[in-house]
Amino acid sequence: MSTHEPLSNTEPKAAPRGAAAGGRGPSAPRGARALLLAFAVLQLTPVAGARAAGHWQACGRGAAQQSAPADAPAAFDERRAYEHVRKLVEFGPRPSGSTELEKARKYIVSELEKYGLKVTSDEFKVETPAGRRKMVNVTAEVAGEGADFIILASHYDTKLFKNLRFVGANDGGSSTGVLLELARALASTARKPRFGYRLVFFDGEEAVCREWDECSKPGAPDNTYGSRRYVADLQERGELKRLRAMILLDMVGYRRLQLGRDPMSTKWLVDVIWQAARERGHGEQFVEREEGVGGDDHEPFLKAGVPAADIIQLNSYPHWHTAEDTLDKIDPRSLKAVGDAVLGSLPRVEEELKRKELID
């Protein structure tokens, strides 16, 4: 895990899509004086000290796991999420239709299948400003008590650039890594949730042209190809009425993470997620300010009447769509904050949906 130095406050900010230009450490363990003295002696020897520290960390993790309800999902592991991001970046630039994206997709499917989830791939071809292109959405399913379901999603493609090497560690990589780890956590519990969960990896979120709407036409945006396809398929199969909510992750791993509220998103859903984040000590990352996005993969769902929320840091991420969007910008603690917030919010989302159902 790399060292993450703070950046200067004078970093440039990213322009919103559609714009013209386009702490606290662990508390000391309680114990007898003799135990503390023994630990201090161990610290005098580097190897012994390291082994002792590792022992205490392992004990702490074990205690936390024992105190969790037996039917609760596994805790979100930021190390696993970070490793996913590292692996994706290792594949290189991953624009839609590329060999590199195919390798990333095989990795995603392989990981999801390891968790015992049902995985399906939807391959489709679309006309883009650069010609006809193959795209593939990937879905993993966690069965619920009934037929209704909630979507957790991320795009896994990266933007195509001809003049720079764009590996999208944050933009595409971080959210995909978090979603894979959420899949593992949700698959770990034997108890079926009230609603099922579909973990969806969208292809084709990025515009083919340089700017978000530069080559868009009425009824044919040059962006969100995969999410628009997904909504259309739900409508065609008569499943849209069973989709109760959608939570989108996008650009969530920056070492100076600050996530504002997307005004396009459904307010009650954003409120639930932000409250869960605060309750888990991540209030510094989930801040009370507006994060104007201008469009993302949640938009087709909102237009179809589905409550949806976008968790994204766009305007204050200085490396958006630059060659500097690299692995050293990612902090596992940021991935942890987002994973904890989403996992923690899901029971309350289920309760709120049930309450609204009773009212209606």
QUIKAFEN-V955801 format. One record per pair of residues at least 24 apart in sequence whose ideal C-beta (glycine too) atoms are under 10 Angstrom apart, sorted by sequence separation. I is the first residue (numbers start at 1). GAP is how many residues later the second one is. D is the distance in whole Angstrom. If there is no record, write none. Layout:
I:GAP:D ; I:GAP:D
//
This chain:
84:24:9 ; 87:24:9 ; 116:24:10 ; 117:24:6 ; 118:24:9 ; 154:24:7 ; 155:24:10 ; 156:24:10 ; 202:24:4 ; 203:24:9 ; 204:24:9 ; 245:24:6 ; 291:24:6 ; 31:25:10 ; 115:25:8 ; 117:25:7 ; 118:25:8 ; 154:25:4 ; 176:25:7 ; 201:25:8 ; 202:25:5 ; 204:25:8 ; 247:25:10 ; 257:25:9 ; 261:25:9 ; 286:25:8 ; 290:25:9 ; 291:25:8 ; 313:25:10 ; 112:26:8 ; 116:26:10 ; 117:26:9 ; 152:26:9 ; 153:26:7 ; 154:26:9 ; 175:26:9 ; 176:26:10 ; 200:26:8 ; 202:26:9 ; 203:26:9 ; 247:26:7 ; 258:26:8 ; 259:26:6 ; 260:26:9 ; 261:26:8 ; 265:26:9 ; 287:26:10 ; 289:26:10 ; 29:27:6 ; 84:27:7 ; 109:27:10 ; 112:27:9 ; 113:27:9 ; 115:27:9 ; 133:27:10 ; 152:27:6 ; 200:27:8 ; 202:27:8 ; 203:27:10 ; 245:27:10 ; 257:27:8 ; 258:27:6 ; 259:27:5 ; 260:27:6 ; 261:27:7 ; 263:27:6 ; 264:27:10 ; 289:27:10 ; 311:27:6 ; 97:28:9 ; 112:28:4 ; 154:28:9 ; 202:28:7 ; 257:28:5 ; 258:28:8 ; 259:28:7 ; 260:28:8 ; 261:28:7 ; 262:28:8 ; 263:28:8 ; 264:28:8 ; 265:28:9 ; 285:28:9 ; 97:29:10 ; 109:29:6 ; 111:29:9 ; 112:29:10 ; 256:29:9 ; 257:29:9 ; 258:29:5 ; 260:29:4 ; 261:29:6 ; 262:29:5 ; 263:29:7 ; 264:29:7 ; 269:29:10 ; 287:29:10 ; 26:30:9 ; 29:30:8 ; 96:30:9 ; 108:30:6 ; 130:30:8 ; 152:30:6 ; 200:30:6 ; 257:30:10 ; 259:30:9 ; 260:30:6 ; 261:30:6 ; 262:30:8 ; 263:30:9 ; 264:30:8 ; 311:30:8 ; 26:31:9 ; 29:31:8 ; 80:31:9 ; 97:31:9 ; 105:31:6 ; 109:31:9 ; 152:31:8 ; 254:31:10 ; 258:31:8 ; 260:31:3 ; 261:31:10 ; 262:31:5 ; 264:31:8 ; 265:31:9 ; 311:31:8 ; 96:32:8 ; 102:32:9 ; 105:32:10 ; 108:32:9 ; 128:32:10 ; 198:32:9 ; 259:32:7 ; 260:32:8 ; 262:32:10 ; 264:32:8 ; 266:32:9 ; 97:33:9 ; 101:33:10 ; 105:33:6 ; 172:33:8 ; 252:33:9 ; 258:33:9 ; 260:33:9 ; 265:33:7 ; 309:33:10 ; 26:34:7 ; 96:34:10 ; 97:34:10 ; 101:34:9 ; 102:34:8 ; 152:34:8 ; 171:34:9 ; 172:34:8 ; 262:34:8 ; 264:34:7 ; 265:34:10 ; 277:34:9 ; 95:35:10 ; 97:35:9 ; 98:35:10 ; 101:35:8 ; 171:35:8 ; 264:35:7 ; 266:35:10 ; 274:35:9 ; 97:36:5 ; 98:36:10 ; 262:36:8 ; 266:36:7 ; 273:36:6 ; 309:36:9 ; 96:37:6 ; 97:37:5 ; 265:37:8 ; 270:37:10 ; 272:37:9 ; 274:37:10 ; 95:38:9 ; 96:38:8 ; 97:38:7 ; 168:38:9 ; 264:38:7 ; 269:38:5 ; 270:38:10 ; 271:38:9 ; 273:38:7 ; 96:39:5 ; 97:39:9 ; 140:39:9 ; 268:39:7 ; 269:39:7 ; 270:39:5 ; 96:40:9 ; 140:40:9 ; 142:40:10 ; 166:40:10 ; 266:40:9 ; 267:40:9 ; 269:40:4 ; 270:40:9 ; 309:40:9 ; 142:41:8 ; 266:41:4 ; 268:41:9 ; 269:41:10 ; 270:41:9 ; 140:42:10 ; 141:42:10 ; 251:42:10 ; 265:42:9 ; 266:42:6 ; 267:42:9 ; 307:42:9 ; 140:43:5 ; 142:43:10 ; 150:43:9 ; 205:43:10 ; 250:43:8 ; 265:43:6 ; 266:43:6 ; 142:44:5 ; 149:44:9 ; 150:44:10 ; 156:44:10 ; 157:44:9 ; 264:44:9 ; 265:44:4 ; 266:44:10 ; 142:45:6 ; 150:45:5 ; 151:45:10 ; 152:45:6 ; 153:45:8 ; 154:45:9 ; 155:45:10 ; 156:45:5 ; 157:45:8 ; 198:45:8 ; 205:45:8 ; 248:45:10 ; 251:45:10 ; 264:45:9 ; 265:45:5 ; 307:45:9 ; 108:46:10 ; 140:46:9 ; 141:46:10 ; 145:46:9 ; 146:46:9 ; 148:46:8 ; 149:46:6 ; 150:46:7 ; 151:46:8 ; 152:46:7 ; 153:46:7 ; 154:46:8 ; 155:46:7 ; 156:46:7 ; 157:46:5 ; 159:46:9 ; 160:46:7 ; 196:46:9 ; 200:46:9 ; 202:46:9 ; 250:46:6 ; 262:46:9 ; 264:46:7 ; 265:46:9 ; 307:46:8 ; 140:47:8 ; 142:47:9 ; 145:47:5 ; 146:47:10 ; 148:47:5 ; 149:47:4 ; 150:47:6 ; 151:47:5 ; 152:47:5 ; 153:47:4 ; 154:47:6 ; 155:47:4 ; 156:47:7 ; 157:47:6 ; 158:47:9 ; 159:47:4 ; 160:47:9 ; 163:47:10 ; 195:47:9 ; 250:47:7 ; 262:47:7 ; 263:47:10 ; 265:47:10 ; 108:48:7 ; 144:48:6 ; 145:48:7 ; 146:48:7 ; 147:48:9 ; 148:48:7 ; 149:48:6 ; 150:48:7 ; 151:48:8 ; 152:48:7 ; 153:48:7 ; 154:48:7 ; 155:48:7 ; 156:48:10 ; 157:48:6 ; 158:48:7 ; 159:48:7 ; 160:48:6 ; 162:48:10 ; 195:48:10 ; 196:48:10 ; 198:48:9 ; 200:48:9 ; 202:48:10 ; 248:48:6 ; 249:48:10 ; 250:48:9 ; 261:48:9 ; 262:48:4 ; 285:48:9 ; 107:49:10 ; 143:49:6 ; 144:49:5 ; 145:49:5 ; 146:49:7 ; 147:49:8 ; 149:49:5 ; 150:49:10 ; 151:49:6 ; 153:49:6 ; 155:49:8 ; 156:49:8 ; 157:49:6 ; 159:49:9 ; 160:49:9 ; 161:49:8 ; 195:49:6 ; 248:49:5 ; 261:49:9 ; 262:49:8 ; 285:49:7 ; 307:49:9 ; 142:50:8 ; 143:50:9 ; 144:50:6 ; 145:50:8 ; 146:50:8 ; 155:50:3 ; 160:50:9 ; 194:50:10 ; 195:50:8 ; 197:50:10 ; 248:50:4 ; 261:50:10 ; 262:50:7 ; 105:51:7 ; 142:51:7 ; 144:51:5 ; 145:51:8 ; 154:51:9 ; 155:51:7 ; 159:51:9 ; 246:51:9 ; 247:51:8 ; 248:51:9 ; 259:51:10 ; 260:51:10 ; 282:51:9 ; 285:51:9 ; 286:51:7 ; 104:52:6 ; 105:52:10 ; 144:52:3 ; 153:52:10 ; 246:52:6 ; 259:52:6 ; 260:52:9 ; 262:52:9 ; 282:52:9 ; 285:52:4 ; 286:52:9 ; 104:53:9 ; 142:53:9 ; 143:53:5 ; 144:53:7 ; 248:53:8 ; 259:53:7 ; 260:53:8 ; 284:53:8 ; 285:53:8 ; 104:54:9 ; 142:54:6 ; 143:54:9 ; 144:54:10 ; 246:54:10 ; 259:54:5 ; 260:54:9 ; 282:54:8 ; 283:54:10 ; 101:55:7 ; 141:55:6 ; 142:55:4 ; 246:55:5 ; 258:55:6 ; 259:55:10 ; 260:55:8 ; 282:55:4 ; 285:55:10 ; 286:55:6 ; 101:56:6 ; 141:56:7 ; 142:56:8 ; 245:56:9 ; 246:56:8 ; 257:56:6 ; 260:56:8 ; 280:56:9 ; 281:56:8 ; 282:56:8 ; 285:56:8 ; 100:57:10 ; 101:57:8 ; 140:57:9 ; 141:57:6 ; 142:57:7 ; 256:57:9 ; 258:57:9 ; 259:57:9 ; 280:57:8 ; 282:57:10 ; 100:58:9 ; 140:58:7 ; 141:58:8 ; 243:58:8 ; 246:58:10 ; 258:58:6 ; 282:58:6 ; 96:59:10 ; 98:59:9 ; 139:59:5 ; 140:59:5 ; 141:59:10 ; 251:59:10 ; 252:59:6 ; 254:59:6 ; 257:59:9 ; 258:59:9 ; 280:59:10 ; 281:59:8 ; 282:59:6 ; 96:60:10 ; 97:60:9 ; 98:60:9 ; 139:60:7 ; 140:60:8 ; 246:60:5 ; 247:60:9 ; 248:60:7 ; 249:60:10 ; 250:60:6 ; 251:60:9 ; 252:60:7 ; 253:60:9 ; 256:60:8 ; 257:60:9 ; 277:60:7 ; 280:60:5 ; 96:61:5 ; 138:61:9 ; 139:61:5 ; 140:61:8 ; 240:61:9 ; 243:61:8 ; 245:61:7 ; 246:61:7 ; 247:61:7 ; 248:61:7 ; 249:61:8 ; 250:61:7 ; 251:61:5 ; 252:61:7 ; 256:61:9 ; 277:61:8 ; 279:61:9 ; 280:61:7 ; 94:62:7 ; 95:62:6 ; 96:62:9 ; 98:62:8 ; 138:62:7 ; 139:62:8 ; 243:62:9 ; 244:62:8 ; 245:62:5 ; 246:62:4 ; 247:62:5 ; 248:62:5 ; 249:62:5 ; 250:62:4 ; 251:62:5 ; 254:62:8 ; 256:62:9 ; 279:62:9 ; 282:62:9 ; 94:63:6 ; 95:63:6 ; 96:63:10 ; 97:63:9 ; 137:63:7 ; 138:63:4 ; 139:63:10 ; 243:63:5 ; 244:63:7 ; 245:63:7 ; 246:63:8 ; 247:63:8 ; 248:63:7 ; 249:63:8 ; 250:63:9 ; 251:63:6 ; 254:63:6 ; 277:63:7 ; 278:63:9 ; 280:63:9 ; 93:64:10 ; 94:64:5 ; 95:64:7 ; 96:64:8 ; 119:64:10 ; 137:64:7 ; 138:64:9 ; 240:64:6 ; 241:64:9 ; 243:64:9 ; 245:64:8 ; 246:64:9 ; 247:64:7 ; 248:64:8 ; 250:64:8 ; 253:64:10 ; 254:64:9 ; 276:64:8 ; 277:64:4 ; 280:64:5 ; 93:65:6 ; 94:65:10 ; 95:65:4 ; 115:65:9 ; 136:65:9 ; 137:65:6 ; 138:65:8 ; 182:65:10 ; 240:65:8 ; 241:65:10 ; 243:65:10 ; 254:65:8 ; 273:65:9 ; 276:65:5 ; 277:65:9 ; 279:65:7 ; 280:65:10 ; 92:66:9 ; 93:66:9 ; 94:66:10 ; 95:66:8 ; 117:66:6 ; 136:66:10 ; 137:66:6 ; 231:66:10 ; 234:66:10 ; 240:66:7 ; 251:66:6 ; 254:66:10 ; 275:66:9 ; 276:66:8 ; 278:66:10 ; 279:66:10 ; 91:67:10 ; 93:67:8 ; 100:67:9 ; 112:67:10 ; 117:67:9 ; 135:67:9 ; 136:67:5 ; 137:67:8 ; 182:67:9 ; 230:67:9 ; 234:67:9 ; 274:67:8 ; 276:67:8 ; 277:67:8 ; 88:68:8 ; 93:68:7 ; 104:68:9 ; 108:68:7 ; 112:68:7 ; 115:68:6 ; 116:68:10 ; 135:68:4 ; 136:68:9 ; 155:68:10 ; 157:68:9 ; 179:68:10 ; 231:68:10 ; 232:68:8 ; 251:68:10 ; 273:68:6 ; 276:68:4 ; 277:68:8 ; 73:69:9 ; 89:69:10 ; 104:69:9 ; 107:69:10 ; 111:69:5 ; 114:69:10 ; 115:69:5 ; 117:69:9 ; 134:69:9 ; 135:69:4 ; 155:69:9 ; 157:69:8 ; 179:69:10 ; 227:69:8 ; 228:69:9 ; 231:69:4 ; 235:69:7 ; 251:69:7 ; 272:69:10 ; 273:69:7 ; 275:69:9 ; 276:69:4 ; 279:69:10 ; 88:70:9 ; 111:70:9 ; 114:70:8 ; 115:70:9 ; 117:70:5 ; 133:70:9 ; 134:70:10 ; 135:70:10 ; 155:70:10 ; 156:70:9 ; 179:70:6 ; 227:70:4 ; 230:70:8 ; 231:70:6 ; 234:70:8 ; 275:70:8 ; 276:70:8 ; 93:71:9 ; 95:71:8 ; 101:71:10 ; 108:71:9 ; 112:71:6 ; 115:71:8 ; 116:71:6 ; 133:71:8 ; 155:71:7 ; 178:71:6 ; 224:71:7 ; 226:71:7 ; 227:71:8 ; 228:71:9 ; 229:71:9 ; 230:71:8 ; 231:71:10 ; 254:71:9 ; 273:71:9 ; 274:71:9 ; 276:71:9 ; 93:72:6 ; 94:72:9 ; 104:72:8 ; 108:72:7 ; 111:72:8 ; 112:72:9 ; 115:72:4 ; 116:72:9 ; 155:72:8 ; 177:72:10 ; 223:72:7 ; 224:72:7 ; 225:72:10 ; 227:72:8 ; 228:72:5 ; 231:72:8 ; 232:72:9 ; 234:72:9 ; 272:72:9 ; 273:72:5 ; 276:72:7 ; 92:73:8 ; 93:73:5 ; 94:73:8 ; 95:73:9 ; 107:73:9 ; 111:73:8 ; 114:73:9 ; 115:73:8 ; 153:73:9 ; 175:73:8 ; 176:73:8 ; 179:73:10 ; 223:73:9 ; 224:73:5 ; 227:73:5 ; 228:73:10 ; 231:73:5 ; 255:73:8 ; 256:73:9 ; 257:73:10 ; 272:73:5 ; 273:73:10 ; 275:73:8 ; 276:73:9 ; 92:74:9 ; 93:74:6 ; 94:74:7 ; 153:74:7 ; 175:74:4 ; 176:74:10 ; 178:74:6 ; 221:74:8 ; 223:74:9 ; 224:74:9 ; 226:74:10 ; 227:74:7 ; 251:74:9 ; 253:74:9 ; 255:74:6 ; 257:74:7 ; 271:74:10 ; 272:74:9 ; 92:75:6 ; 93:75:7 ; 108:75:9 ; 112:75:9 ; 133:75:8 ; 174:75:8 ; 175:75:5 ; 177:75:9 ; 178:75:8 ; 224:75:6 ; 228:75:9 ; 231:75:8 ; 254:75:6 ; 255:75:7 ; 256:75:8 ; 259:75:9 ; 270:75:10 ; 272:75:10 ; 273:75:9 ; 91:76:8 ; 92:76:10 ; 128:76:8 ; 151:76:10 ; 174:76:9 ; 175:76:7 ; 177:76:7 ; 223:76:9 ; 224:76:6 ; 228:76:10 ; 253:76:7 ; 254:76:7 ; 255:76:4 ; 257:76:8 ; 258:76:10 ; 269:76:8 ; 272:76:5 ; 273:76:8 ; 1:77:9 ; 90:77:9 ; 95:77:10 ; 126:77:10 ; 131:77:9 ; 153:77:8 ; 174:77:6 ; 175:77:5 ; 176:77:10 ; 253:77:4 ; 254:77:7 ; 255:77:9 ; 257:77:4 ; 271:77:10 ; 272:77:6 ; 1:78:8 ; 89:78:5 ; 94:78:7 ; 120:78:10 ; 122:78:10 ; 126:78:7 ; 129:78:9 ; 130:78:5 ; 172:78:8 ; 173:78:9 ; 174:78:5 ; 175:78:8 ; 221:78:9 ; 252:78:10 ; 253:78:7 ; 255:78:8 ; 256:78:8 ; 257:78:9 ; 259:78:8 ; 88:79:8 ; 89:79:8 ; 93:79:10 ; 94:79:9 ; 124:79:9 ; 128:79:9 ; 129:79:5 ; 130:79:8 ; 151:79:8 ; 171:79:8 ; 172:79:8 ; 173:79:10 ; 174:79:3 ; 216:79:10 ; 221:79:9 ; 253:79:8 ; 255:79:6 ; 259:79:8 ; 272:79:9 ; 2:80:10 ; 88:80:8 ; 89:80:5 ; 117:80:10 ; 118:80:10 ; 119:80:9 ; 121:80:9 ; 123:80:9 ; 124:80:9 ; 128:80:4 ; 129:80:5 ; 170:80:9 ; 171:80:5 ; 173:80:7 ; 174:80:8 ; 253:80:10 ; 254:80:6 ; 257:80:6 ; 269:80:7 ; 272:80:6 ; 1:81:7 ; 88:81:8 ; 89:81:10 ; 122:81:9 ; 128:81:9 ; 170:81:5 ; 212:81:10 ; 213:81:8 ; 227:81:10 ; 253:81:5 ; 257:81:8 ; 268:81:9 ; 271:81:9 ; 1:82:10 ; 91:82:10 ; 94:82:10 ; 117:82:8 ; 119:82:10 ; 121:82:10 ; 126:82:10 ; 169:82:10 ; 170:82:8 ; 171:82:10 ; 212:82:7 ; 213:82:8 ; 252:82:7 ; 253:82:5 ; 259:82:9 ; 85:83:10 ; 86:83:9 ; 89:83:10 ; 151:83:9 ; 168:83:9 ; 170:83:5 ; 174:83:9 ; 212:83:6 ; 252:83:7 ; 269:83:8 ; 2:84:10 ; 85:84:6 ; 88:84:8 ; 89:84:6 ; 115:84:10 ; 169:84:7 ; 170:84:6 ; 212:84:10 ; 253:84:10 ; 268:84:6 ; 269:84:10 ; 1:85:10 ; 85:85:9 ; 88:85:5 ; 89:85:10 ; 129:85:8 ; 130:85:9 ; 169:85:9 ; 170:85:10 ; 252:85:8 ; 253:85:8 ; 268:85:10 ; 87:86:9 ; 88:86:9 ; 129:86:4 ; 252:86:4 ; 85:87:10 ; 86:87:9 ; 112:87:7 ; 128:87:8 ; 129:87:9 ; 170:87:10 ; 252:87:9 ; 85:88:5 ; 88:88:6 ; 89:88:10 ; 129:88:9 ; 137:88:9 ; 138:88:9 ; 207:88:9 ; 268:88:9 ; 84:89:8 ; 85:89:6 ; 87:89:10 ; 88:89:7 ; 112:89:9 ; 137:89:5 ; 249:89:7 ; 252:89:10 ; 84:90:9 ; 85:90:9 ; 87:90:8 ; 135:90:6 ; 136:90:8 ; 137:90:8 ; 149:90:9 ; 205:90:10 ; 249:90:9 ; 252:90:10 ; 85:91:7 ; 86:91:8 ; 108:91:10 ; 129:91:10 ; 135:91:6 ; 139:91:8 ; 148:91:10 ; 205:91:7 ; 82:92:9 ; 84:92:7 ; 85:92:4 ; 88:92:9 ; 109:92:9 ; 128:92:10 ; 130:92:9 ; 133:92:8 ; 137:92:7 ; 147:92:9 ; 151:92:6 ; 205:92:5 ; 81:93:8 ; 84:93:4 ; 85:93:9 ; 87:93:10 ; 108:93:6 ; 127:93:8 ; 129:93:6 ; 137:93:6 ; 148:93:9 ; 149:93:6 ; 150:93:8 ; 151:93:9 ; 152:93:10 ; 153:93:7 ; 154:93:10 ; 155:93:9 ; 204:93:9 ; 249:93:7 ; 81:94:10 ; 83:94:8 ; 84:94:8 ; 126:94:10 ; 128:94:7 ; 135:94:8 ; 147:94:10 ; 148:94:5 ; 149:94:6 ; 150:94:6 ; 151:94:7 ; 152:94:8 ; 153:94:7 ; 154:94:7 ; 155:94:9 ; 247:94:10 ; 81:95:9 ; 82:95:7 ; 84:95:9 ; 85:95:9 ; 128:95:10 ; 147:95:5 ; 148:95:8 ; 149:95:7 ; 150:95:5 ; 151:95:4 ; 152:95:5 ; 153:95:5 ; 154:95:5 ; 155:95:7 ; 202:95:5 ; 247:95:6 ; 81:96:4 ; 82:96:10 ; 84:96:5 ; 85:96:10 ; 105:96:8 ; 137:96:9 ; 146:96:9 ; 148:96:5 ; 149:96:9 ; 150:96:7 ; 151:96:7 ; 152:96:8 ; 153:96:7 ; 154:96:7 ; 80:97:8 ; 81:97:5 ; 83:97:9 ; 84:97:7 ; 104:97:9 ; 128:97:8 ; 148:97:10 ; 149:97:10 ; 150:97:7 ; 151:97:8 ; 152:97:7 ; 153:97:9 ; 154:97:10 ; 200:97:9 ; 80:98:10 ; 81:98:9 ; 83:98:9 ; 105:98:8 ; 127:98:10 ; 154:98:9 ; 202:98:10 ; 247:98:8 ; 78:99:9 ; 81:99:7 ; 82:99:9 ; 126:99:5 ; 247:99:9 ; 78:100:9 ; 80:100:8 ; 81:100:4 ; 84:100:10 ; 126:100:9 ; 80:101:5 ; 81:101:9 ; 124:101:8 ; 245:101:10 ; 76:102:8 ; 79:102:9 ; 101:102:7 ; 124:102:9 ; 126:102:9 ; 247:102:8 ; 78:103:8 ; 81:103:9 ; 101:103:10 ; 126:103:8 ; 77:104:6 ; 80:104:7 ; 122:104:9 ; 245:104:6 ; 76:105:6 ; 80:105:9 ; 124:105:6 ; 244:105:8 ; 245:105:9 ; 76:106:7 ; 97:106:9 ; 244:106:9 ; 74:107:9 ; 77:107:8 ; 96:107:6 ; 97:107:9 ; 122:107:7 ; 245:107:9 ; 76:108:9 ; 77:108:8 ; 95:108:10 ; 96:108:5 ; 122:108:8 ; 124:108:10 ; 244:108:10 ; 245:108:6 ; 73:109:9 ; 76:109:6 ; 94:109:10 ; 95:109:9 ; 96:109:9 ; 124:109:9 ; 244:109:5 ; 74:110:7 ; 75:110:7 ; 96:110:7 ; 211:110:10 ; 244:110:10 ; 73:111:9 ; 74:111:5 ; 95:111:7 ; 97:111:10 ; 122:111:7 ; 210:111:9 ; 73:112:4 ; 74:112:9 ; 94:112:10 ; 96:112:8 ; 244:112:9 ; 72:113:9 ; 73:113:5 ; 74:113:9 ; 75:113:9 ; 95:113:8 ; 244:113:9 ; 73:114:8 ; 74:114:4 ; 73:115:6 ; 74:115:8 ; 206:115:9 ; 72:116:9 ; 73:116:5 ; 72:117:6 ; 71:118:6 ; 73:118:9 ; 70:119:9 ; 71:119:6 ; 72:119:8 ; 69:120:9 ; 70:120:8 ; 71:120:4 ; 73:120:9 ; 70:121:9 ; 71:121:10 ; 69:122:9 ; 71:122:10 ; 175:122:10 ; 96:129:7 ; 96:130:8 ; 178:133:9 ; 175:136:8 ; 175:137:8 ; 174:139:9 ; 155:141:9 ; 171:141:10 ; 155:142:6 ; 154:143:8 ; 170:143:8 ; 171:143:9 ; 153:144:6 ; 153:145:8 ; 171:146:8 ; 151:147:10 ; 170:147:7 ; 153:148:9 ; 171:148:9 ; 170:149:7 ; 171:149:6 ; 197:149:8 ; 151:150:8 ; 169:150:9 ; 170:150:8 ; 171:150:7 ; 171:151:10 ; 174:151:10 ; 195:151:9 ; 168:152:10 ; 173:152:8 ; 194:152:10 ; 168:153:9 ; 172:153:9 ; 173:153:10 ; 174:153:10 ; 177:153:8 ; 193:153:7 ; 194:153:9 ; 170:154:10 ; 171:154:6 ; 173:154:8 ; 181:154:8 ; 185:154:8 ; 193:154:8 ; 195:154:8 ; 151:155:8 ; 153:155:9 ; 166:155:7 ; 169:155:9 ; 170:155:5 ; 174:155:9 ; 177:155:10 ; 181:155:9 ; 194:155:10 ; 195:155:6 ; 150:156:10 ; 166:156:8 ; 167:156:8 ; 169:156:5 ; 170:156:9 ; 173:156:10 ; 174:156:6 ; 178:156:9 ; 182:156:9 ; 186:156:10 ; 194:156:5 ; 14:157:10 ; 150:157:10 ; 151:157:8 ; 153:157:10 ; 154:157:10 ; 164:157:9 ; 166:157:6 ; 167:157:10 ; 168:157:6 ; 169:157:5 ; 170:157:9 ; 173:157:7 ; 174:157:10 ; 178:157:5 ; 181:157:10 ; 182:157:6 ; 185:157:10 ; 186:157:8 ; 193:157:7 ; 194:157:9 ; 164:158:7 ; 165:158:6 ; 166:158:10 ; 167:158:7 ; 168:158:9 ; 169:158:5 ; 177:158:6 ; 178:158:9 ; 181:158:6 ; 185:158:6 ; 195:158:7 ; 164:159:4 ; 166:159:7 ; 167:159:6 ; 169:159:8 ; 170:159:6 ; 178:159:10 ; 179:159:10 ; 194:159:8 ; 195:159:9 ; 161:160:8 ; 163:160:9 ; 164:160:10 ; 166:160:10 ; 167:160:8 ; 169:160:6 ; 170:160:6 ; 174:160:8 ; 175:160:9 ; 178:160:5 ; 179:160:9 ; 182:160:6 ; 186:160:8 ; 194:160:7 ; 159:161:10 ; 161:161:9 ; 164:161:10 ; 165:161:10 ; 169:161:5 ; 174:161:6 ; 177:161:10 ; 178:161:5 ; 182:161:7 ; 159:162:6 ; 161:162:8 ; 177:162:9 ; 181:162:10 ; 158:163:10 ; 175:163:8 ; 179:163:9 ; 170:164:9 ; 174:164:8 ; 178:164:8 ; 182:164:9 ; 159:166:9 ; 158:167:9 ; 85:168:6 ; 81:171:10 ; 82:171:8 ; 81:172:8 ; 78:175:10 ; 22:185:10 ; 22:188:7 ; 22:189:4 ; 17:190:9 ; 21:190:8 ; 22:190:7 ; 152:190:7 ; 20:191:9 ; 22:191:10 ; 152:191:10 ; 19:192:9 ; 22:192:8 ; 18:193:8 ; 19:193:8 ; 17:194:8 ; 18:194:5 ; 19:194:10 ; 152:194:9 ; 17:195:4 ; 18:195:6 ; 15:196:9 ; 16:196:9 ; 17:196:8 ; 150:196:7 ; 15:197:10 ; 18:198:10 ; 150:199:7 ; 150:200:8 ; 148:202:10 ; 150:203:8 ; 76:204:10 ; 18:205:10 ; 148:205:8 ; 17:206:8 ; 144:206:9 ; 148:209:9 ; 89:236:9 ; 14:237:9 ; 89:237:7 ; 90:237:9 ; 89:238:5 ; 88:239:9 ; 86:241:6 ; 89:241:9 ; 85:242:7 ; 86:244:8 ; 11:245:9 ; 82:245:9 ; 85:245:6 ; 7:247:9 ; 9:247:10 ; 85:247:9 ; 7:248:8 ; 82:248:7 ; 6:249:8 ; 7:249:6 ; 81:249:9 ; 82:249:8 ; 83:249:9 ; 4:250:10 ; 5:250:8 ; 6:250:7 ; 82:250:4 ; 85:250:7 ; 4:251:4 ; 81:251:7 ; 82:251:10 ; 84:251:9 ; 3:252:10 ; 4:252:9 ; 80:252:9 ; 82:252:10 ; 2:253:10 ; 78:253:9 ; 79:253:6 ; 81:253:10 ; 82:253:6 ; 78:254:4 ; 81:254:4 ; 82:254:9 ; 77:255:9 ; 78:255:7 ; 80:255:9 ; 81:255:8 ; 78:256:8 ; 79:256:9 ; 24:257:7 ; 78:257:5 ; 79:257:9 ; 81:257:9 ; 23:258:9 ; 77:258:9 ; 78:258:4 ; 81:258:6 ; 76:259:8 ; 77:259:8 ; 78:259:9 ; 80:259:10 ; 76:260:6 ; 78:260:9 ; 23:261:8 ; 75:261:10 ; 76:261:9 ; 78:261:7 ; 76:262:9 ; 77:262:8 ; 78:262:9 ; 76:263:3 ; 75:264:9 ; 76:264:6 ; 75:265:8 ; 76:265:9 ; 76:266:8 ; 76:267:6 ; 75:268:8 ; 76:268:9 ; 74:269:9 ; 73:270:6 ; 72:271:9 ; 19:273:9 ; 73:273:8 ; 18:274:9 ; 73:274:10 ; 16:275:9 ; 17:275:9 ; 18:275:8 ; 19:275:7 ; 72:275:9 ; 16:276:5 ; 17:276:6 ; 18:276:3 ; 16:277:6 ; 17:277:4 ; 18:277:6 ; 16:278:5 ; 17:278:5 ; 15:279:9 ; 16:279:9 ; 17:279:8 ; 17:295:10 ; 19:296:10 ; 17:297:7 ; 16:298:6 ; 17:298:10 ; 22:298:10 ; 14:299:9 ; 15:299:9 ; 16:299:6 ; 22:299:8 ; 14:300:6 ; 15:300:8 ; 13:301:9 ; 14:301:6 ; 13:302:6 ; 14:302:8 ; 13:303:6 ; 14:303:5 ; 17:303:9 ; 13:304:8 ; 14:304:7 ; 17:304:10 ; 11:305:8 ; 13:305:6 ; 14:305:8 ; 15:305:8 ; 11:306:9 ; 12:306:5 ; 14:306:4 ; 15:306:10 ; 11:307:4 ; 12:307:9 ; 13:307:9 ; 14:307:8 ; 10:308:10 ; 11:308:9 ; 12:308:10 ; 14:308:9 ; 8:310:10 ; 12:310:10 ; 23:310:9 ; 7:311:7 ; 7:312:10 ; 7:322:9 ; 5:323:9 ; 4:324:8 ; 2:325:7 ; 3:325:9 ; 4:325:8 ; 2:326:6 ; 4:326:8 ; 2:327:10 ; 4:327:5 ; 2:328:9 ; 4:328:9 ; 1:329:10 ; 2:329:9 ; 4:329:8 ; 1:330:9 ; 2:330:10 ; 4:330:9 ; 1:331:6
//
